[in-house]
Amino acid sequence: MSNLEAAVSLSSVGWQEAEAALLKRAPAHNLLLIGASGTTRAFMDDLMSSLVGPVVCWDGTDLPTDSIGSLVIHDVASLTPAHQDRLLEWLNHHSLRRCVISTSIEPFYGHVEEGLFSDALYYRLNTVTLLLDRQSDTNYVCDAA
């Protein structure tokens, strides 16, 4: 019997319960959106309905103490070293099943190489990177980096 079969027995629960149980076991994928502010915000607007809730937008103040589903961080490249440390500590000591969506106006790996941005936090946030370019009112051009 596989791990998934052990986690969910479809004969004892319905499909919705089975899906919820599998999602709890699946790792959350973080998303780094890189593009112009308007483009990333428009993409986020389209993405919000599919995020696991509750969704919290972090502005650099206190990190949530309650359980959350998704954390959104706008302009992540501008976090101070102190904020980077706090965020990384918070991510390491809370549920592994949360999704973090970060935005940046431009790629900032150079900040990591220069020691201005925590490499541990960069790699923790950078599970999937999308380079966004808004071509029209309804379409995006995405490059998965």
N, CA, C and O atoms as CSV, one atom per row, in Angstrom:
chain,resi,resn,atom,element,x,y,z
A,1,MET,N,N,0.855,-1.180,0.000
A,1,MET,CA,C,0.000,0.000,0.000
A,1,MET,C,C,0.897,1.238,0.000
A,1,MET,O,O,1.835,1.317,0.794
A,2,SER,N,N,0.624,2.205,-0.877
A,2,SER,CA,C,1.430,3.412,-0.951
A,2,SER,C,C,1.105,4.354,0.194
A,2,SER,O,O,0.124,4.157,0.911
A,3,ASN,N,N,1.942,5.393,0.367
A,3,ASN,CA,C,1.689,6.391,1.400
A,3,ASN,C,C,0.360,7.087,1.188
A,3,ASN,O,O,-0.358,7.370,2.147
A,4,LEU,N,N,0.025,7.367,-0.080
A,4,LEU,CA,C,-1.240,8.046,-0.351
A,4,LEU,C,C,-2.418,7.140,-0.039
A,4,LEU,O,O,-3.433,7.601,0.483
A,5,GLU,N,N,-2.296,5.860,-0.353
A,5,GLU,CA,C,-3.374,4.931,-0.039
A,5,GLU,C,C,-3.550,4.807,1.468
A,5,GLU,O,O,-4.670,4.698,1.968
A,6,ALA,N,N,-2.444,4.825,2.176
A,6,ALA,CA,C,-2.538,4.743,3.632
A,6,ALA,C,C,-3.173,6.001,4.203
A,6,ALA,O,O,-3.875,5.936,5.213
A,7,ALA,N,N,-2.936,7.144,3.569
A,7,ALA,CA,C,-3.460,8.405,4.080
A,7,ALA,C,C,-4.955,8.543,3.835
A,7,ALA,O,O,-5.670,9.154,4.629
A,8,VAL,N,N,-5.428,7.968,2.722
A,8,VAL,CA,C,-6.824,8.161,2.345
A,8,VAL,C,C,-7.405,6.851,1.832
A,8,VAL,O,O,-6.934,6.295,0.840
A,9,SER,N,N,-8.390,6.385,2.494
A,9,SER,CA,C,-9.114,5.221,2.010
A,9,SER,C,C,-10.420,5.714,1.408
A,9,SER,O,O,-11.318,6.145,2.131
A,10,LEU,N,N,-10.524,5.650,0.080
A,10,LEU,CA,C,-11.697,6.201,-0.594
A,10,LEU,C,C,-12.981,5.474,-0.227
A,10,LEU,O,O,-14.068,6.034,-0.370
A,11,SER,N,N,-12.876,4.238,0.243
A,11,SER,CA,C,-14.094,3.525,0.623
A,11,SER,C,C,-14.698,4.089,1.907
A,11,SER,O,O,-15.886,3.901,2.169
A,12,SER,N,N,-13.884,4.781,2.709
A,12,SER,CA,C,-14.395,5.280,3.981
A,12,SER,C,C,-14.710,6.773,3.962
A,12,SER,O,O,-15.344,7.275,4.890
A,13,VAL,N,N,-14.278,7.494,2.922
A,13,VAL,CA,C,-14.557,8.928,2.855
A,13,VAL,C,C,-14.982,9.290,1.438
A,13,VAL,O,O,-14.750,8.532,0.497
A,14,GLY,N,N,-15.612,10.466,1.294
A,14,GLY,CA,C,-16.009,10.948,-0.022
A,14,GLY,C,C,-14.841,11.575,-0.754
A,14,GLY,O,O,-13.761,11.739,-0.187
A,15,TRP,N,N,-15.056,11.929,-2.022
A,15,TRP,CA,C,-13.996,12.517,-2.842
A,15,TRP,C,C,-13.491,13.834,-2.278
A,15,TRP,O,O,-12.284,14.075,-2.294
A,16,GLN,N,N,-14.370,14.694,-1.781
A,16,GLN,CA,C,-13.931,15.986,-1.237
A,16,GLN,C,C,-13.043,15.793,-0.020
A,16,GLN,O,O,-12.029,16.475,0.130
A,17,GLU,N,N,-13.420,14.873,0.841
A,17,GLU,CA,C,-12.602,14.594,2.012
A,17,GLU,C,C,-11.260,13.996,1.612
A,17,GLU,O,O,-10.224,14.307,2.200
A,18,ALA,N,N,-11.299,13.122,0.592
A,18,ALA,CA,C,-10.059,12.514,0.110
A,18,ALA,C,C,-9.138,13.576,-0.477
A,18,ALA,O,O,-7.934,13.573,-0.217
A,19,GLU,N,N,-9.705,14.486,-1.269
A,19,GLU,CA,C,-8.900,15.556,-1.857
A,19,GLU,C,C,-8.299,16.436,-0.764
A,19,GLU,O,O,-7.124,16.794,-0.839
A,20,ALA,N,N,-9.085,16.788,0.242
A,20,ALA,CA,C,-8.585,17.613,1.341
A,20,ALA,C,C,-7.461,16.910,2.086
A,20,ALA,O,O,-6.469,17.540,2.453
A,21,ALA,N,N,-7.608,15.605,2.313
A,21,ALA,CA,C,-6.561,14.847,3.005
A,21,ALA,C,C,-5.275,14.804,2.194
A,21,ALA,O,O,-4.187,14.937,2.753
A,22,LEU,N,N,-5.388,14.619,0.891
A,22,LEU,CA,C,-4.199,14.597,0.042
A,22,LEU,C,C,-3.526,15.958,0.001
A,22,LEU,O,O,-2.298,16.041,0.024
A,23,LEU,N,N,-4.317,17.031,-0.060
A,23,LEU,CA,C,-3.735,18.374,-0.091
A,23,LEU,C,C,-2.970,18.685,1.190
A,23,LEU,O,O,-1.955,19.380,1.158
A,24,LYS,N,N,-3.453,18.173,2.312
A,24,LYS,CA,C,-2.751,18.400,3.577
A,24,LYS,C,C,-1.382,17.731,3.572
A,24,LYS,O,O,-0.453,18.219,4.215
A,25,ARG,N,N,-1.248,16.611,2.850
A,25,ARG,CA,C,0.021,15.882,2.801
A,25,ARG,C,C,0.951,16.410,1.716
A,25,ARG,O,O,2.161,16.191,1.769
A,26,ALA,N,N,0.386,17.105,0.732
A,26,ALA,CA,C,1.193,17.601,-0.385
A,26,ALA,C,C,1.980,18.827,0.058
A,26,ALA,O,O,1.464,19.646,0.817
A,27,PRO,N,N,3.213,18.966,-0.401
A,27,PRO,CA,C,3.985,20.150,-0.029
A,27,PRO,C,C,3.433,21.395,-0.706
A,27,PRO,O,O,2.955,21.339,-1.838
A,28,ALA,N,N,3.503,22.507,-0.010
A,28,ALA,CA,C,3.091,23.782,-0.590
A,28,ALA,C,C,4.210,24.283,-1.494
A,28,ALA,O,O,5.390,24.144,-1.174
A,29,HIS,N,N,3.834,24.855,-2.605
A,29,HIS,CA,C,4.828,25.408,-3.512
A,29,HIS,C,C,4.795,26.914,-3.406
A,29,HIS,O,O,3.733,27.532,-3.484
A,30,ASN,N,N,5.964,27.500,-3.228
A,30,ASN,CA,C,6.063,28.943,-3.159
A,30,ASN,C,C,6.207,29.490,-4.558
A,30,ASN,O,O,6.683,28.806,-5.464
A,31,LEU,N,N,5.792,30.729,-4.724
A,31,LEU,CA,C,5.766,31.350,-6.031
A,31,LEU,C,C,6.403,32.729,-5.931
A,31,LEU,O,O,6.016,33.537,-5.087
A,32,LEU,N,N,7.374,32.994,-6.789
A,32,LEU,CA,C,8.011,34.309,-6.878
A,32,LEU,C,C,7.600,34.916,-8.205
A,32,LEU,O,O,7.957,34.405,-9.266
A,33,LEU,N,N,6.849,36.007,-8.147
A,33,LEU,CA,C,6.387,36.701,-9.345
A,33,LEU,C,C,7.297,37.894,-9.594
A,33,LEU,O,O,7.455,38.747,-8.720
A,34,ILE,N,N,7.893,37.961,-10.775
A,34,ILE,CA,C,8.780,39.064,-11.115
A,34,ILE,C,C,8.196,39.789,-12.316
A,34,ILE,O,O,7.977,39.194,-13.371
A,35,GLY,N,N,7.948,41.078,-12.141
A,35,GLY,CA,C,7.389,41.885,-13.220
A,35,GLY,C,C,6.970,43.242,-12.707
A,35,GLY,O,O,7.079,43.532,-11.516
A,36,ALA,N,N,6.494,44.066,-13.607
A,36,ALA,CA,C,6.031,45.402,-13.232
A,36,ALA,C,C,4.935,45.296,-12.176
A,36,ALA,O,O,4.180,44.325,-12.145
A,37,SER,N,N,4.861,46.293,-11.323
A,37,SER,CA,C,3.918,46.271,-10.211
A,37,SER,C,C,2.487,46.009,-10.674
A,37,SER,O,O,1.799,45.173,-10.089
A,38,GLY,N,N,2.037,46.693,-11.692
A,38,GLY,CA,C,0.676,46.506,-12.191
A,38,GLY,C,C,0.444,45.111,-12.727
A,38,GLY,O,O,-0.641,44.552,-12.563
A,39,THR,N,N,1.451,44.544,-13.366
A,39,THR,CA,C,1.338,43.201,-13.933
A,39,THR,C,C,1.253,42.154,-12.833
A,39,THR,O,O,0.412,41.258,-12.891
A,40,THR,N,N,2.120,42.263,-11.832
A,40,THR,CA,C,2.082,41.268,-10.752
A,40,THR,C,C,0.792,41.393,-9.948
A,40,THR,O,O,0.229,40.385,-9.522
A,41,ARG,N,N,0.318,42.621,-9.737
A,41,ARG,CA,C,-0.946,42.782,-9.002
A,41,ARG,C,C,-2.117,42.202,-9.793
A,41,ARG,O,O,-2.999,41.569,-9.214
A,42,ALA,N,N,-2.134,42.410,-11.098
A,42,ALA,CA,C,-3.203,41.837,-11.925
A,42,ALA,C,C,-3.146,40.315,-11.893
A,42,ALA,O,O,-4.180,39.652,-11.811
A,43,PHE,N,N,-1.945,39.764,-11.958
A,43,PHE,CA,C,-1.784,38.312,-11.883
A,43,PHE,C,C,-2.259,37.809,-10.529
A,43,PHE,O,O,-2.938,36.785,-10.452
A,44,MET,N,N,-1.909,38.516,-9.462
A,44,MET,CA,C,-2.345,38.140,-8.112
A,44,MET,C,C,-3.865,38.181,-8.009
A,44,MET,O,O,-4.467,37.301,-7.393
A,45,ASP,N,N,-4.498,39.201,-8.609
A,45,ASP,CA,C,-5.961,39.282,-8.579
A,45,ASP,C,C,-6.571,38.025,-9.195
A,45,ASP,O,O,-7.549,37.483,-8.680
A,46,ASP,N,N,-5.981,37.567,-10.307
A,46,ASP,CA,C,-6.476,36.362,-10.959
A,46,ASP,C,C,-6.195,35.109,-10.125
A,46,ASP,O,O,-6.958,34.143,-10.177
A,47,LEU,N,N,-5.113,35.124,-9.365
A,47,LEU,CA,C,-4.675,33.966,-8.598
A,47,LEU,C,C,-5.391,33.827,-7.254
A,47,LEU,O,O,-5.507,32.718,-6.733
A,48,MET,N,N,-5.867,34.924,-6.694
A,48,MET,CA,C,-6.392,34.936,-5.325
A,48,MET,C,C,-7.476,33.893,-5.068
A,48,MET,O,O,-7.500,33.285,-3.998
A,49,SER,N,N,-8.362,33.677,-6.018
A,49,SER,CA,C,-9.468,32.747,-5.768
A,49,SER,C,C,-8.989,31.299,-5.653
A,49,SER,O,O,-9.713,30.457,-5.122
A,50,SER,N,N,-7.785,30.993,-6.139
A,50,SER,CA,C,-7.301,29.614,-6.067
A,50,SER,C,C,-6.334,29.374,-4.908
A,50,SER,O,O,-5.863,28.253,-4.721
A,51,LEU,N,N,-6.035,30.409,-4.135
A,51,LEU,CA,C,-5.117,30.251,-3.010
A,51,LEU,C,C,-5.820,29.605,-1.822
A,51,LEU,O,O,-7.018,29.791,-1.610
A,52,VAL,N,N,-5.057,28.852,-1.065
A,52,VAL,CA,C,-5.578,28.255,0.164
A,52,VAL,C,C,-5.739,29.381,1.181
A,52,VAL,O,O,-4.805,30.152,1.400
A,53,GLY,N,N,-6.883,29.481,1.789
A,53,GLY,CA,C,-7.154,30.537,2.748
A,53,GLY,C,C,-6.956,30.059,4.172
A,53,GLY,O,O,-6.838,28.859,4.421
A,54,PRO,N,N,-6.920,30.971,5.082
A,54,PRO,CA,C,-6.977,32.406,4.838
A,54,PRO,C,C,-5.679,32.927,4.227
A,54,PRO,O,O,-4.591,32.404,4.470
A,55,VAL,N,N,-5.839,33.986,3.419
A,55,VAL,CA,C,-4.713,34.629,2.755
A,55,VAL,C,C,-4.352,35.881,3.543
A,55,VAL,O,O,-5.214,36.707,3.845
A,56,VAL,N,N,-3.059,36.015,3.877
A,56,VAL,CA,C,-2.574,37.172,4.633
A,56,VAL,C,C,-1.517,37.879,3.802
A,56,VAL,O,O,-0.590,37.246,3.297
A,57,CYS,N,N,-1.658,39.191,3.660
A,57,CYS,CA,C,-0.633,40.010,3.001
A,57,CYS,C,C,0.250,40.599,4.096
A,57,CYS,O,O,-0.230,41.311,4.978
A,58,TRP,N,N,1.535,40.298,4.032
A,58,TRP,CA,C,2.466,40.756,5.063
A,58,TRP,C,C,3.104,42.061,4.634
A,58,TRP,O,O,3.623,42.176,3.524
A,59,ASP,N,N,3.062,43.043,5.519
A,59,ASP,CA,C,3.593,44.372,5.209
A,59,ASP,C,C,4.862,44.695,5.999
A,59,ASP,O,O,5.282,45.851,6.046
A,60,GLY,N,N,5.466,43.697,6.610
A,60,GLY,CA,C,6.693,43.929,7.371
A,60,GLY,C,C,6.460,44.119,8.850
A,60,GLY,O,O,7.416,44.188,9.622
A,61,THR,N,N,5.204,44.206,9.261
A,61,THR,CA,C,4.917,44.322,10.692
A,61,THR,C,C,4.912,42.921,11.283
A,61,THR,O,O,5.665,42.056,10.836
A,62,ASP,N,N,4.081,42.694,12.272
A,62,ASP,CA,C,4.045,41.387,12.927
A,62,ASP,C,C,3.563,40.303,11.975
A,62,ASP,O,O,2.619,40.499,11.209
A,63,LEU,N,N,4.227,39.164,12.038
A,63,LEU,CA,C,3.799,38.001,11.263
A,63,LEU,C,C,2.623,37.348,11.967
A,63,LEU,O,O,2.531,37.389,13.193
A,64,PRO,N,N,1.728,36.750,11.205
A,64,PRO,CA,C,0.542,36.149,11.834
A,64,PRO,C,C,0.919,35.018,12.782
A,64,PRO,O,O,1.854,34.258,12.532
A,65,THR,N,N,0.171,34.928,13.871
A,65,THR,CA,C,0.382,33.835,14.819
A,65,THR,C,C,-0.634,32.724,14.593
A,65,THR,O,O,-0.401,31.578,14.978
A,66,ASP,N,N,-1.752,33.057,13.974
A,66,ASP,CA,C,-2.773,32.050,13.677
A,66,ASP,C,C,-2.364,31.263,12.449
A,66,ASP,O,O,-1.496,31.676,11.680
A,67,SER,N,N,-2.998,30.140,12.286
A,67,SER,CA,C,-2.753,29.309,11.109
A,67,SER,C,C,-3.282,30.025,9.873
A,67,SER,O,O,-4.413,30.512,9.859
A,68,ILE,N,N,-2.457,30.081,8.847
A,68,ILE,CA,C,-2.882,30.687,7.591
A,68,ILE,C,C,-2.618,29.695,6.465
A,68,ILE,O,O,-1.833,28.759,6.615
A,69,GLY,N,N,-3.281,29.914,5.342
A,69,GLY,CA,C,-3.075,29.056,4.194
A,69,GLY,C,C,-2.042,29.606,3.241
A,69,GLY,O,O,-1.202,28.869,2.725
A,70,SER,N,N,-2.108,30.925,3.005
A,70,SER,CA,C,-1.210,31.555,2.034
A,70,SER,C,C,-0.741,32.899,2.577
A,70,SER,O,O,-1.507,33.646,3.185
A,71,LEU,N,N,0.531,33.185,2.343
A,71,LEU,CA,C,1.129,34.453,2.740
A,71,LEU,C,C,1.588,35.160,1.482
A,71,LEU,O,O,2.276,34.564,0.653
A,72,VAL,N,N,1.214,36.433,1.326
A,72,VAL,CA,C,1.601,37.237,0.174
A,72,VAL,C,C,2.548,38.330,0.656
A,72,VAL,O,O,2.259,39.039,1.621
A,73,ILE,N,N,3.690,38.457,-0.035
A,73,ILE,CA,C,4.676,39.482,0.304
A,73,ILE,C,C,4.961,40.283,-0.959
A,73,ILE,O,O,5.549,39.766,-1.909
A,74,HIS,N,N,4.544,41.546,-0.969
A,74,HIS,CA,C,4.812,42.411,-2.109
A,74,HIS,C,C,6.194,43.038,-1.965
A,74,HIS,O,O,6.611,43.389,-0.861
A,75,ASP,N,N,6.899,43.176,-3.076
A,75,ASP,CA,C,8.226,43.804,-3.144
A,75,ASP,C,C,9.201,43.168,-2.153
A,75,ASP,O,O,9.819,43.847,-1.334
A,76,VAL,N,N,9.315,41.852,-2.255
A,76,VAL,CA,C,10.131,41.073,-1.324
A,76,VAL,C,C,11.603,41.495,-1.348
A,76,VAL,O,O,12.294,41.381,-0.335
A,77,ALA,N,N,12.078,41.971,-2.474
A,77,ALA,CA,C,13.490,42.359,-2.589
A,77,ALA,C,C,13.848,43.536,-1.693
A,77,ALA,O,O,15.022,43.755,-1.391
A,78,SER,N,N,12.849,44.289,-1.268
A,78,SER,CA,C,13.127,45.459,-0.434
A,78,SER,C,C,13.082,45.166,1.066
A,78,SER,O,O,13.214,46.085,1.875
A,79,LEU,N,N,12.900,43.908,1.446
A,79,LEU,CA,C,12.898,43.576,2.874
A,79,LEU,C,C,14.257,43.878,3.487
A,79,LEU,O,O,15.297,43.586,2.896
A,80,THR,N,N,14.239,44.459,4.664
A,80,THR,CA,C,15.483,44.723,5.375
A,80,THR,C,C,16.070,43.402,5.867
A,80,THR,O,O,15.342,42.413,5.961
A,81,PRO,N,N,17.359,43.357,6.183
A,81,PRO,CA,C,17.931,42.123,6.743
A,81,PRO,C,C,17.179,41.635,7.990
A,81,PRO,O,O,17.014,40.430,8.180
A,82,ALA,N,N,16.728,42.559,8.831
A,82,ALA,CA,C,15.986,42.168,10.034
A,82,ALA,C,C,14.662,41.505,9.652
A,82,ALA,O,O,14.284,40.492,10.241
A,83,HIS,N,N,13.951,42.075,8.660
A,83,HIS,CA,C,12.700,41.471,8.203
A,83,HIS,C,C,12.946,40.119,7.552
A,83,HIS,O,O,12.153,39.192,7.723
A,84,GLN,N,N,14.036,40.001,6.807
A,84,GLN,CA,C,14.379,38.725,6.184
A,84,GLN,C,C,14.597,37.652,7.247
A,84,GLN,O,O,14.102,36.532,7.124
A,85,ASP,N,N,15.342,38.006,8.289
A,85,ASP,CA,C,15.607,37.051,9.380
A,85,ASP,C,C,14.316,36.627,10.071
A,85,ASP,O,O,14.106,35.444,10.335
A,86,ARG,N,N,13.440,37.614,10.368
A,86,ARG,CA,C,12.172,37.315,11.029
A,86,ARG,C,C,11.308,36.402,10.175
A,86,ARG,O,O,10.710,35.451,10.679
A,87,LEU,N,N,11.242,36.696,8.868
A,87,LEU,CA,C,10.418,35.901,7.974
A,87,LEU,C,C,10.949,34.477,7.859
A,87,LEU,O,O,10.174,33.522,7.916
A,88,LEU,N,N,12.252,34.324,7.699
A,88,LEU,CA,C,12.838,32.990,7.583
A,88,LEU,C,C,12.617,32.193,8.861
A,88,LEU,O,O,12.279,31.011,8.803
A,89,GLU,N,N,12.802,32.822,10.006
A,89,GLU,CA,C,12.564,32.135,11.288
A,89,GLU,C,C,11.103,31.712,11.399
A,89,GLU,O,O,10.806,30.599,11.830
A,90,TRP,N,N,10.200,32.595,11.012
A,90,TRP,CA,C,8.771,32.292,11.060
A,90,TRP,C,C,8.438,31.125,10.135
A,90,TRP,O,O,7.697,30.220,10.521
A,91,LEU,N,N,8.979,31.138,8.920
A,91,LEU,CA,C,8.721,30.045,7.974
A,91,LEU,C,C,9.264,28.719,8.488
A,91,LEU,O,O,8.644,27.674,8.290
A,92,ASN,N,N,10.406,28.756,9.139
A,92,ASN,CA,C,11.028,27.527,9.634
A,92,ASN,C,C,10.321,26.954,10.849
A,92,ASN,O,O,10.442,25.759,11.119
A,93,HIS,N,N,9.583,27.777,11.590
A,93,HIS,CA,C,8.981,27.312,12.836
A,93,HIS,C,C,7.469,27.191,12.792
A,93,HIS,O,O,6.840,26.952,13.823
A,94,HIS,N,N,6.884,27.348,11.638
A,94,HIS,CA,C,5.437,27.190,11.512
A,94,HIS,C,C,5.152,26.087,10.510
A,94,HIS,O,O,6.065,25.510,9.917
A,95,SER,N,N,3.896,25.810,10.336
A,95,SER,CA,C,3.469,24.711,9.476
A,95,SER,C,C,4.177,24.732,8.128
A,95,SER,O,O,4.337,25.785,7.510
A,96,LEU,N,N,4.597,23.556,7.685
A,96,LEU,CA,C,5.245,23.434,6.380
A,96,LEU,C,C,4.228,23.490,5.245
A,96,LEU,O,O,4.625,23.532,4.080
A,97,ARG,N,N,2.978,23.491,5.536
A,97,ARG,CA,C,1.927,23.391,4.529
A,97,ARG,C,C,1.364,24.748,4.136
A,97,ARG,O,O,0.179,24.850,3.819
A,98,ARG,N,N,2.166,25.765,4.150
A,98,ARG,CA,C,1.660,27.071,3.726
A,98,ARG,C,C,2.315,27.446,2.407
A,98,ARG,O,O,3.418,26.999,2.091
A,99,CYS,N,N,1.619,28.269,1.651
A,99,CYS,CA,C,2.107,28.738,0.361
A,99,CYS,C,C,2.507,30.202,0.524
A,99,CYS,O,O,1.765,30.990,1.111
A,100,VAL,N,N,3.664,30.560,0.010
A,100,VAL,CA,C,4.127,31.944,0.071
A,100,VAL,C,C,4.254,32.467,-1.349
A,100,VAL,O,O,4.952,31.883,-2.177
A,101,ILE,N,N,3.575,33.567,-1.622
A,101,ILE,CA,C,3.662,34.221,-2.922
A,101,ILE,C,C,4.364,35.549,-2.709
A,101,ILE,O,O,3.890,36.399,-1.955
A,102,SER,N,N,5.499,35.724,-3.378
A,102,SER,CA,C,6.288,36.948,-3.261
A,102,SER,C,C,6.313,37.646,-4.602
A,102,SER,O,O,6.273,37.003,-5.651
A,103,THR,N,N,6.381,38.975,-4.563
A,103,THR,CA,C,6.496,39.730,-5.806
A,103,THR,C,C,7.737,40.611,-5.760
A,103,THR,O,O,8.194,41.026,-4.695
A,104,SER,N,N,8.267,40.882,-6.950
A,104,SER,CA,C,9.410,41.776,-7.089
A,104,SER,C,C,9.310,42.448,-8.452
A,104,SER,O,O,8.852,41.845,-9.421
A,105,ILE,N,N,9.737,43.682,-8.513
A,105,ILE,CA,C,9.691,44.414,-9.776
A,105,ILE,C,C,10.715,43.862,-10.760
A,105,ILE,O,O,10.471,43.841,-11.967
A,106,GLU,N,N,11.853,43.418,-10.254
A,106,GLU,CA,C,12.897,42.882,-11.124
A,106,GLU,C,C,13.610,41.724,-10.433
A,106,GLU,O,O,13.540,41.591,-9.211
A,107,PRO,N,N,14.294,40.887,-11.210
A,107,PRO,CA,C,15.048,39.796,-10.590
A,107,PRO,C,C,16.052,40.355,-9.580
A,107,PRO,O,O,16.658,41.402,-9.809
A,108,PHE,N,N,16.219,39.654,-8.471
A,108,PHE,CA,C,17.107,40.185,-7.424
A,108,PHE,C,C,18.130,39.167,-6.938
A,108,PHE,O,O,18.643,39.282,-5.825
A,109,TYR,N,N,18.425,38.177,-7.765
A,109,TYR,CA,C,19.457,37.223,-7.369
A,109,TYR,C,C,20.790,37.924,-7.129
A,109,TYR,O,O,21.580,37.475,-6.299
A,110,GLY,N,N,21.050,39.011,-7.840
A,110,GLY,CA,C,22.271,39.782,-7.615
A,110,GLY,C,C,22.390,40.254,-6.176
A,110,GLY,O,O,23.495,40.348,-5.641
A,111,HIS,N,N,21.264,40.553,-5.546
A,111,HIS,CA,C,21.272,40.952,-4.123
A,111,HIS,C,C,21.744,39.785,-3.249
A,111,HIS,O,O,22.415,39.990,-2.238
A,112,VAL,N,N,21.388,38.568,-3.648
A,112,VAL,CA,C,21.832,37.381,-2.909
A,112,VAL,C,C,23.342,37.237,-3.052
A,112,VAL,O,O,24.046,37.014,-2.067
A,113,GLU,N,N,23.838,37.364,-4.284
A,113,GLU,CA,C,25.275,37.239,-4.530
A,113,GLU,C,C,26.082,38.309,-3.801
A,113,GLU,O,O,27.213,38.061,-3.384
A,114,GLU,N,N,25.500,39.498,-3.648
A,114,GLU,CA,C,26.185,40.598,-2.953
A,114,GLU,C,C,26.011,40.535,-1.436
A,114,GLU,O,O,26.588,41.355,-0.721
A,115,GLY,N,N,25.231,39.583,-0.935
A,115,GLY,CA,C,25.009,39.452,0.496
A,115,GLY,C,C,23.958,40.407,1.037
A,115,GLY,O,O,23.838,40.569,2.252
A,116,LEU,N,N,23.190,41.045,0.147
A,116,LEU,CA,C,22.159,41.993,0.579
A,116,LEU,C,C,20.820,41.313,0.867
A,116,LEU,O,O,19.954,41.877,1.536
A,117,PHE,N,N,20.668,40.094,0.353
A,117,PHE,CA,C,19.445,39.343,0.588
A,117,PHE,C,C,19.837,37.934,1.015
A,117,PHE,O,O,20.729,37.326,0.423
A,118,SER,N,N,19.183,37.427,2.023
A,118,SER,CA,C,19.487,36.113,2.585
A,118,SER,C,C,19.327,35.012,1.534
A,118,SER,O,O,18.259,34.865,0.939
A,119,ASP,N,N,20.390,34.245,1.314
A,119,ASP,CA,C,20.297,33.156,0.346
A,119,ASP,C,C,19.325,32.078,0.824
A,119,ASP,O,O,18.607,31.494,0.012
A,120,ALA,N,N,19.293,31.810,2.117
A,120,ALA,CA,C,18.375,30.804,2.651
A,120,ALA,C,C,16.915,31.214,2.400
A,120,ALA,O,O,16.090,30.382,2.022
A,121,LEU,N,N,16.605,32.490,2.610
A,121,LEU,CA,C,15.245,32.968,2.373
A,121,LEU,C,C,14.934,32.981,0.882
A,121,LEU,O,O,13.835,32.608,0.474
A,122,TYR,N,N,15.889,33.407,0.071
A,122,TYR,CA,C,15.679,33.444,-1.381
A,122,TYR,C,C,15.290,32.058,-1.898
A,122,TYR,O,O,14.314,31.924,-2.636
A,123,TYR,N,N,16.042,31.038,-1.518
A,123,TYR,CA,C,15.753,29.694,-2.006
A,123,TYR,C,C,14.482,29.122,-1.384
A,123,TYR,O,O,13.813,28.292,-1.999
A,124,ARG,N,N,14.148,29.551,-0.189
A,124,ARG,CA,C,12.895,29.102,0.437
A,124,ARG,C,C,11.685,29.691,-0.290
A,124,ARG,O,O,10.665,29.020,-0.449
A,125,LEU,N,N,11.801,30.948,-0.731
A,125,LEU,CA,C,10.687,31.608,-1.410
A,125,LEU,C,C,10.615,31.260,-2.895
A,125,LEU,O,O,9.554,31.365,-3.510
A,126,ASN,N,N,11.724,30.852,-3.459
A,126,ASN,CA,C,11.860,30.713,-4.899
A,126,ASN,C,C,11.663,29.276,-5.357
A,126,ASN,O,O,12.553,28.701,-5.984
A,127,THR,N,N,10.509,28.685,-5.052
A,127,THR,CA,C,10.215,27.340,-5.518
A,127,THR,C,C,9.876,27.372,-7.005
A,127,THR,O,O,10.404,26.580,-7.786
A,128,VAL,N,N,8.997,28.287,-7.390
A,128,VAL,CA,C,8.618,28.498,-8.786
A,128,VAL,C,C,8.697,29.999,-9.049
A,128,VAL,O,O,8.126,30.794,-8.303
A,129,THR,N,N,9.402,30.381,-10.104
A,129,THR,CA,C,9.521,31.789,-10.466
A,129,THR,C,C,8.825,32.028,-11.797
A,129,THR,O,O,9.042,31.297,-12.762
A,130,LEU,N,N,7.998,33.044,-11.840
A,130,LEU,CA,C,7.361,33.453,-13.083
A,130,LEU,C,C,7.809,34.871,-13.414
A,130,LEU,O,O,7.633,35.789,-12.612
A,131,LEU,N,N,8.385,35.043,-14.591
A,131,LEU,CA,C,8.740,36.365,-15.089
A,131,LEU,C,C,7.554,36.833,-15.920
A,131,LEU,O,O,7.283,36.277,-16.984
A,132,LEU,N,N,6.849,37.848,-15.443
A,132,LEU,CA,C,5.593,38.261,-16.060
A,132,LEU,C,C,5.777,39.476,-16.950
A,132,LEU,O,O,6.523,40.400,-16.624
A,133,ASP,N,N,5.082,39.458,-18.079
A,133,ASP,CA,C,5.039,40.604,-18.973
A,133,ASP,C,C,3.607,40.692,-19.480
A,133,ASP,O,O,3.118,39.767,-20.130
A,134,ARG,N,N,2.943,41.783,-19.191
A,134,ARG,CA,C,1.543,41.939,-19.594
A,134,ARG,C,C,1.502,42.423,-21.029
A,134,ARG,O,O,1.946,43.534,-21.319
A,135,GLN,N,N,0.974,41.606,-21.935
A,135,GLN,CA,C,0.937,41.942,-23.354
A,135,GLN,C,C,-0.353,42.643,-23.761
A,135,GLN,O,O,-0.352,43.439,-24.700
A,136,SER,N,N,-1.437,42.365,-23.076
A,136,SER,CA,C,-2.713,43.012,-23.371
A,136,SER,C,C,-3.532,43.006,-22.095
A,136,SER,O,O,-3.038,42.623,-21.034
A,137,ASP,N,N,-4.767,43.423,-22.196
A,137,ASP,CA,C,-5.615,43.471,-21.008
A,137,ASP,C,C,-5.985,42.090,-20.481
A,137,ASP,O,O,-6.401,41.967,-19.329
A,138,THR,N,N,-5.842,41.055,-21.295
A,138,THR,CA,C,-6.307,39.750,-20.853
A,138,THR,C,C,-5.243,38.662,-20.876
A,138,THR,O,O,-5.502,37.560,-20.392
A,139,ASN,N,N,-4.073,38.919,-21.411
A,139,ASN,CA,C,-3.077,37.865,-21.548
A,139,ASN,C,C,-1.777,38.210,-20.824
A,139,ASN,O,O,-1.407,39.375,-20.678
A,140,TYR,N,N,-1.105,37.161,-20.379
A,140,TYR,CA,C,0.210,37.291,-19.775
A,140,TYR,C,C,1.190,36.502,-20.612
A,140,TYR,O,O,0.829,35.507,-21.241
A,141,VAL,N,N,2.408,36.942,-20.615
A,141,VAL,CA,C,3.495,36.139,-21.153
A,141,VAL,C,C,4.334,35.757,-19.955
A,141,VAL,O,O,4.856,36.630,-19.261
A,142,CYS,N,N,4.474,34.470,-19.702
A,142,CYS,CA,C,5.191,34.003,-18.524
A,142,CYS,C,C,6.386,33.185,-18.953
A,142,CYS,O,O,6.301,32.366,-19.869
A,143,ASP,N,N,7.490,33.410,-18.291
A,143,ASP,CA,C,8.670,32.561,-18.419
A,143,ASP,C,C,8.897,31.927,-17.066
A,143,ASP,O,O,9.137,32.631,-16.085
A,144,ALA,N,N,8.828,30.636,-16.997
A,144,ALA,CA,C,9.135,29.950,-15.741
A,144,ALA,C,C,10.653,29.847,-15.657
A,144,ALA,O,O,11.297,29.218,-16.497
A,145,ALA,N,N,11.203,30.471,-14.639
A,145,ALA,CA,C,12.662,30.490,-14.472
A,145,ALA,C,C,13.118,29.343,-13.614
A,145,ALA,O,O,14.314,29.196,-13.364
